[in-house]
Amino acid sequence: MMNEKDIEGGRVSVIKKTDLSWIPKFFKKRLCTTFVEDSFSYGGRCQCGAMRDDHRSMALGDNFSTAVVSQWLSSQHTSEQPTDAYGDLEFDGIGRRHSYFLRLSSTTDPARVFDLMKEHWKLQQPNLVVSVVGGEGRSVVKSWVRDVLRQGLVKAAQSTGAWIITGGLRQGISRCVGEAVKDNAAAVSSITLNKVLPIGIAPWGLVENRQQLVNLEGSFPARYMVRNISPDSCSLDNNHKAFLLVDDGTSGRKGGELAFRACLEDYISRQRPGNASIDIPVLNMLIAGDTSMLEFLEMSLKNSTPCLVLAGSGGLANLVSDIVENVQSAAMPGASEEEDASPIMELREQLAAKVKKYFPAENDTDKLVDKVLSIYQNKDIISIYNAKQEGAEDFEIVMLKVLVQASKRNVSENTNSYADELRLAVTWNRVDIAKSELFNGNIDWKYEELVDSMTDALENNKPQFVRLLIDSGLNILSYLTYGRLEKLYNSISDTCLAKTLLLHHLDERMHESNVQIYSISLYEVSQLLTDLLGEVCHPFYWTELKLEASSTRRKSMKKACRILMGSCKYRDEMCKHPWFCLFIWAVLQNRSEMAIFCWEMCDESVLTALAGCKLLLELSKQEIETEAKLSMKELALKFERMAHDVFGTCYLSKASHSYKLLIRKSKLWGDATCLEMAIAADAQIFFSHDGVQSLLSQIWWGDIERGTPLWRILLVIICPPVCYSNFIEYRKTDQAEKEKSVMAPPCSEIDRQYEETVFSFNDNKHQNEAEHKDSENIRRTAKGAPAFIKPKKSSFVVSRWKQFWYAPVTSFIGNLLMYFLFLFLYAYVLLVDFKPPPPDGPAVSEYVLYFWVFTLVCQEIQEAFIAGNKKFPQTLFLYAQDVWNKFDVLAISLFITGLCCRMFSWSFNMGRGILCVDYMVFTLRLIYIFAIHKELGPKIIILGKMIKHAFFFLFFLLVWLIAYGVANQALLYQYDPSPARVFRRVLYRPYLHIFGDIPVEEIDTGKHWERDCTDNLTLINEGIEPCRDTSHNWLVVILLVIFLLVTNILLINLLIATFSYTFTKVQEHSDKYWKFQRYNLIVEYHSRPTLAPPFIIFSHINILIKRYLRKVPSAKTQRFALRVKGPEANKLVKWENQQKENYLALENKKHRDSDSQRLKRMAAKVDCMVRQVAEMRDVDRRLRAVESEIEFCTSSLQWIMETLSQSSTAKSTKAHPTRKASIEK
């Protein structure tokens, strides 16, 4: 419920839509309170139009005052009461969606009405309002006027997002507009249909069957029958979206709604749509009309509302077009009568003649001339549209020019009118008009004139205008400063998820600094990007904010608060990478077209697309609305495919450069690489590309020649000195150099047909060390010129040893071999050499097993806490994300628990059992090891999917097991206190029934059961098995049949069908899944020490000495990272941009060659031909008219000649000239 202050203030938007009691308090109706007799009705009708019987007794009571009053006025002889007609409107028998309606007083505040339409009726705020006036009544509308409405007005409304305001009744122009909207709705999709909003403003007293709308509590919906019976009323048009039924207390009288309509349009013209820089344009469109529309037109023109007159449509439209085009006067508007009495009288006479010409039946011409004179004085905002001279296709351009011409009255002379026209075009999102009318090369645009339009286009998501403005000379480097970027982030809609997350970070900073300026800064953007991208990238915008990367989050927040409380000089600086900043801004808002356009303008397109995919996937996880979540995932998939396709273009152009793209550290994205971003974004499609797999295969094999038989590597591992022979082939450096310019052929076999990289894996791994050595080799000569000394090459023994043992495939085979030996030793200890607790045991083999597990523990500690250059919490979090790491922790934990238990006599057997179970866990670990195999890897993925589905089957099976087991046990045995027997019979025995193990002798009492049993409760309590109960044996058999039917037939077949579906579905993409998981396995074995457990202890000691004693940095922490600097980096970026342009050109060609675009071009050609044919017909019609005129002239001249020849007054001495006969060729 609302109080009186809220009602008086007009705050409609704060009330919930579900509470309907507020509507009668805000909106009123008008009732006649004084019966003023109509002289033509013999006392039966009031001047308000209602009959005497329709008036209340209060209106008929004061006979004296009624006799005194001679003219009825709405403002004096009516009173306001709460409205009784509002809600939803459903037209019976038409099947149209519901419309909204409201009965309201003619003096209602238009602000309340506009808020109601936006907040509660949920009508989209317009970018333009076209008010169609005139042409009401039962007069016939001309056919060409209908074409203008259908092809011009409605299409313009659809493209600009306009409201069309009409009279709302099913007659005249209102009906034609409704039919045009309906025809347009049948031709366009439902997405664009919502943009065309016809709104009817009709007088309540003229609505037919208006009593069907009356309901004190509101109608939801009100069923309305469309039929026109009375000549004094008309039904509502069913093609309108909303109806405002204006009540001025009259019945059957026209014009009562015009004053309110003018006020509402004037109020709307002072509002702004969204984040636009201009108010909502309002345009009156005059079609035909009678003299009753003069007052409305006069009020609208005084409110500076421009008017577009449809010349030739008849009535008032012809009069206005005639006086605007043909009446000329020297009188100055507003001059006194004494100064310019003669010119004004002359002008009035001309206007009076025009009024008599078009409205000869009107008697009171003086009032009409006064109104026409007022209209004439505002003719500078009146434009004439001649449909015969201007086609309906140009109607939008005509409206644009009319609104711009009207806006010139409110701007200074120095202001460029084209800038206003551009702002209107941006508001309407009509880039075609801007191209043809404003950016055709005839206008010299200044930078300052394009800035506001650029901001409008960005904030209101109009990428086509952004592209147009950039192509027209707007420098994005000069435009986008960090301060303007912050304004763009502050302009994000409050309903957007990114705005909510940014405000959350802003609240944290405000709580820390206690500053009252509530504005989003780059610090909040940086924090949000850090949350979404994680540790893949370094923090963004910290250089601009002068923050240190090594500082903690709390310290950085405090420093950012101090900086933001200062002058913030960074806001005046230009963005170093403007398209990159705009790309992130667009992606965070899930703006598809804008984000794709910014991506096209960005550098490092492959990594940028993968980063956009990562951001959208992270946002979709936090999004609550299903539609927004799906759109984010669709855009993320689109970016992933774009990254895949662009990289494919690069790979086909030059494979060596494409490999560099994958492992290049990007300064733009905080030292991230494509591979790191792809794995973070779960980009399985990208990883399935042959080029990515080629690089992974190159890293996997290292310097060993690809295709080397694995048994040879295994033999060298067993006998290491063999590596110095030619038993293993290695990649040659000369060969790698030659392959720099080799084009990569398309391939299907991953391990055989891939191109080589431009660098050896060994060189890449030790890149940092090589750079360090190169810097130390710089020496200065006497003249100061630098001289480079070539570093010494390693000896053959050391280099060959590294080439073999540093390859991940060697590490994998070595670990696999040793893991099999570990499982063999473990099995040997459990089966053969498992001694009693100390002092009799353990055996030597068991101590060896303990040491082996200790090395495994060291390896897990190294992976979880030491490996990498990240902080401890981050490394631990990444380690815990891997399922197989959790598997390793479980196996080690069970082993330690079993080891502790087996050392004591009282827990020896329990420890041995734990170790046996732990052996199963260690053995299952082989599944992950063999995931690298091309054939087994996809099958393992399918198996994992099936296990997930099997859990749902087990749930249903467990329900039936418990249901049948408990019932079966209770029916067979009345009393059995043994938990062991009850558990077996309730769960274990029904489970065996599924596999056919059914003890018929026990279940069926008709069978003889040779088993000792008793019915004595004392013996039963002592542990003797009870005898069966035979009273419900028939029910036991029935339950058994039902149980077997459900489990063996229904559930088992359901499981088989589920597995078949899973296999078929996953098999199609299993290769893609395997290629994605292959990366993690390669990274793991690449980062592992060279030796396998238990010899890995020596590698750990070596690492400890190098890292903590000698302080030698690790080369493996960089993983697959390559830092490209200087000219080489610029060449790589240019080459990538060139390949992106090739990809975009190919996509544009595909788009142009698509069937839809061909149909559009064909339709455009057909329209052009139709126009040409129409022009030809017009020319032919004109030629026929000329020929008829010539024939008439010829016949007239002949008649004159004959008359003169027969006349006796004029005789010529010369002979009459004769026409020479023409010869047809």
Order of alpha helices (4+ residues) and beta strands (2+ residues): alpha-alpha-beta-alpha-alpha-alpha-beta-beta-beta-alpha-beta-alpha-alpha-beta-alpha-alpha-beta-beta-beta-alpha-beta-alpha-beta-alpha-alpha-alpha-beta-alpha-alpha-alpha-alpha-alpha-alpha-alpha-alpha-alpha-alpha-alpha-alpha-alpha-alpha-alpha-alpha-alpha-alpha-alpha-alpha-alpha-alpha-beta-beta-alpha-alpha-alpha-alpha-alpha-alpha-alpha-alpha-alpha-alpha-alpha-alpha-alpha-alpha-alpha-alpha-alpha
